[in-house]
Amino acid sequence: SHPRPAGSGRGLSDAQRVATANTVANWGYSPILRRADQGQLERLADALAEGATHGAADSTLKKDERAWLLWTQYAALVNFDPVIKPEHATDSPSVLPALLASFLLFVHTQLVGRERRTAKPQSSFAYPLSIIRVFKRWGVPVPSHGALKLTLKGLMRSYVNVYGKEAISPSRSQPFLFAMLTRVCAIRDTDYIGDEAWDPSLNRLNFIGLTLLKVMWRTGHRLGEAVKTSDELTYFVRADVTYRIA
């Protein structure tokens, strides 16, 4: 069996103390702080960590606690120390993004949905974002969300294949009303929408947009769902409409 990583099994408060100790040790290599008193450095690091923690909302800290519990479980499974040191993240910049992306997949296998056997991918996405937030408070260089978003998109496509697009569509309280459609239809051909002249009889894009709005009103769509083009799965685009000309 592999030895247990040093940071596994720690709560977030314990991990915070480990991260603070790592910070103080790292400061000791700085020419600026080489002669500073060790005790003063520890108190300074504690004060900075406490300030960063108190700056977060209680609800955020609770989310981070839950995410950290899963992060330590994942770290024990893969066998790495969950408390990433800043210098390690800097020296191996591709490792942390890969760990966070695979952590997203791990979280998705652990969560159970309220109405379905598996949770929505967006719910899983919040967990690696919490870990990124924790590392930011500790001064650890964190990656952009690019790799995470690619992994999330793959999860969402798999989820849609099983449960359908409606399962991940956001709930919106504002329906597209007939009165709104009436105002759109009342726009004169000589009027401008932004920099574009409105003329559904000649402009193909205007015609498609107006047709989509008519479909939305009849099918109970919500505001903000129709867009010109999008890679997102939850939007309503031209490809979702089929014309039947009798």
C-alpha positions in Angstrom: 0.0 0.0 0.0 1.1 3.6 -0.6 1.9 5.9 2.3 -0.9 8.3 3.2 -0.2 11.9 1.9 0.7 14.3 4.6 -2.4 16.5 4.1 -5.0 13.9 3.7 -7.7 13.6 6.4 -7.2 17.2 7.5 -10.1 19.6 7.9 -9.8 23.0 6.2 -8.7 24.7 9.4 -5.9 22.2 9.9 -5.0 22.5 6.2 -4.9 26.3 6.7 -2.2 25.9 9.4 -0.2 23.7 7.1 -0.5 26.2 4.3 0.6 29.0 6.7 3.6 27.0 7.8 4.5 26.5 4.1 4.2 30.2 3.5 6.5 31.1 6.4 9.1 28.5 5.2 8.9 29.9 1.8 9.5 33.4 3.1 12.6 32.2 4.8 14.3 31.9 1.4 13.6 35.5 0.4 16.5 37.9 0.7 14.1 40.5 2.0 13.0 38.4 5.0 16.1 36.3 5.6 16.9 38.2 8.8 13.4 38.5 10.1 12.4 36.9 13.3 10.7 33.5 12.8 8.0 34.2 15.4 7.1 37.5 13.8 6.9 35.9 10.4 4.5 33.2 11.8 2.3 35.9 13.4 2.3 37.9 10.2 1.3 34.8 8.1 -1.4 33.9 10.6 -2.8 37.5 10.5 -2.9 37.5 6.7 -4.6 34.0 6.6 -7.1 35.1 9.2 -7.9 38.3 7.3 -8.4 36.4 4.0 -10.7 33.9 5.7 -12.8 36.6 7.5 -13.2 38.4 4.2 -15.2 35.4 2.8 -18.9 35.1 3.5 -20.0 32.3 5.9 -21.9 30.6 3.1 -18.8 30.6 1.0 -16.7 29.1 3.8 -19.2 26.3 4.3 -19.1 25.4 0.6 -15.3 25.4 0.8 -15.4 23.1 3.8 -17.5 20.6 1.9 -15.3 20.9 -1.2 -12.2 20.4 0.9 -13.5 17.2 2.4 -13.9 15.7 -1.1 -10.6 17.2 -2.2 -8.8 15.3 0.6 -10.6 12.1 -0.3 -9.5 12.5 -3.9 -5.9 13.3 -2.8 -5.8 10.1 -0.8 -7.1 8.2 -3.8 -4.5 9.6 -6.1 -1.8 9.8 -3.4 -0.8 13.4 -3.3 -0.7 16.1 -0.6 -3.9 18.2 -0.9 -2.1 21.2 0.5 -0.4 22.4 -2.6 2.7 24.5 -2.0 3.0 27.7 -4.1 6.4 26.8 -5.4 5.2 23.4 -6.5 2.3 25.0 -8.4 4.8 27.3 -10.1 7.4 24.7 -10.9 4.8 22.3 -12.4 2.1 24.6 -13.9 0.4 21.8 -15.8 -0.2 19.5 -12.8 -2.7 21.5 -10.8 -5.1 22.2 -13.7 -5.0 18.5 -14.5 -5.7 17.6 -10.9 -8.6 20.0 -10.7 -10.1 18.8 -14.0 -9.9 15.2 -12.9 -11.3 16.2 -9.4 -14.3 17.5 -11.2 -14.9 14.1 -12.7 -14.3 12.5 -9.3 -16.9 14.8 -7.6 -19.4 14.0 -10.3 -19.3 10.3 -9.3 -19.8 11.2 -5.6 -22.8 13.5 -5.8 -26.4 12.3 -6.1 -29.1 14.4 -7.8 -32.3 15.4 -6.1 -34.5 14.1 -8.9 -32.1 11.9 -10.8 -29.5 9.3 -10.0 -26.6 11.7 -10.8 -26.3 15.4 -10.0 -26.2 18.1 -12.6 -22.7 18.8 -13.9 -23.0 22.4 -12.9 -23.3 21.3 -9.3 -20.1 19.3 -9.6 -18.3 22.3 -11.1 -18.8 24.4 -7.9 -16.4 22.0 -6.0 -13.2 22.6 -8.0 -14.1 26.3 -8.0 -14.1 26.2 -4.2 -10.7 24.6 -4.1 -9.4 27.3 -6.4 -10.8 29.9 -4.1 -9.1 28.2 -1.1 -5.7 28.2 -2.9 -6.1 31.8 -3.8 -6.5 32.7 -0.1 -3.3 30.8 0.5 -1.4 32.5 -2.2 -1.1 29.5 -4.4 -0.9 30.3 -8.1 -4.1 28.9 -9.6 -5.0 28.1 -13.2 -7.7 29.7 -15.3 -10.9 27.9 -15.7 -10.2 26.8 -19.2 -9.4 23.1 -18.6 -12.3 22.9 -16.1 -14.8 24.3 -18.6 -13.7 21.8 -21.2 -14.2 19.0 -18.8 -17.5 20.4 -17.7 -18.7 20.6 -21.3 -17.9 17.0 -21.8 -19.9 16.1 -18.6 -22.8 18.2 -19.7 -23.0 16.5 -23.1 -22.9 13.1 -21.5 -25.6 14.2 -19.1 -27.8 15.6 -21.9 -27.5 12.3 -23.8 -29.1 10.5 -20.8 -31.6 13.1 -19.4 -32.2 15.5 -22.3 -31.4 19.2 -22.7 -34.3 20.3 -20.4 -32.5 18.7 -17.5 -29.7 21.2 -17.5 -31.6 24.3 -18.7 -31.7 27.0 -16.0 -35.1 27.8 -14.4 -36.2 31.3 -15.4 -39.2 33.0 -13.9 -39.9 35.4 -16.8 -41.8 33.9 -19.7 -41.8 35.4 -23.2 -45.2 37.0 -23.3 -47.5 37.7 -26.3 -47.4 41.4 -25.5 -43.6 41.3 -26.0 -44.1 39.6 -29.4 -46.7 42.2 -30.3 -44.2 45.0 -29.7 -41.6 43.2 -31.8 -44.0 42.7 -34.7 -44.9 46.4 -34.5 -41.4 47.5 -35.3 -41.4 49.3 -38.7 -39.1 48.3 -41.5 -37.5 51.7 -41.4 -36.5 51.4 -37.7 -33.1 50.4 -36.5 -32.2 47.7 -33.9 -28.8 48.9 -32.8 -26.9 49.5 -36.0 -29.0 47.2 -38.1 -32.1 48.2 -40.1 -35.1 46.0 -39.2 -36.6 44.3 -42.2 -37.8 40.7 -41.8 -39.0 40.6 -45.4 -35.5 41.1 -46.8 -33.1 40.4 -44.0 -32.7 36.7 -43.4 -31.4 37.1 -39.9 -34.3 39.3 -39.0 -36.7 36.7 -40.4 -35.1 33.9 -38.4 -35.1 36.0 -35.2 -38.8 36.9 -35.6 -39.6 33.3 -36.3 -37.8 32.1 -33.2 -39.7 34.6 -31.1 -43.0 33.3 -32.5 -42.0 29.8 -31.6 -40.9 30.8 -28.1 -44.2 32.4 -27.4 -46.2 29.4 -28.5 -43.9 26.9 -26.7 -43.5 28.7 -23.4 -39.9 29.6 -23.6 -38.3 32.0 -21.1 -36.5 35.3 -21.6 -32.8 34.9 -22.4 -32.9 31.5 -24.0 -32.7 32.4 -27.7 -29.3 33.5 -29.1 -27.8 33.9 -32.5 -25.3 31.1 -32.1 -23.8 29.4 -29.1 -21.8 26.3 -28.1 -23.7 26.2 -24.8 -26.2 23.3 -24.6 -28.9 25.2 -22.7 -29.5 27.9 -25.3 -32.2 27.9 -28.0 -30.7 28.4 -31.5 -31.8 28.2 -35.2 -30.8 24.5 -35.3 -33.5 23.8 -32.8 -36.3 24.8 -35.2 -37.6 22.7 -38.1 -39.8 24.3 -40.7 -42.7 22.4 -42.3 -44.0 24.2 -45.4 -47.4 22.8 -46.3 
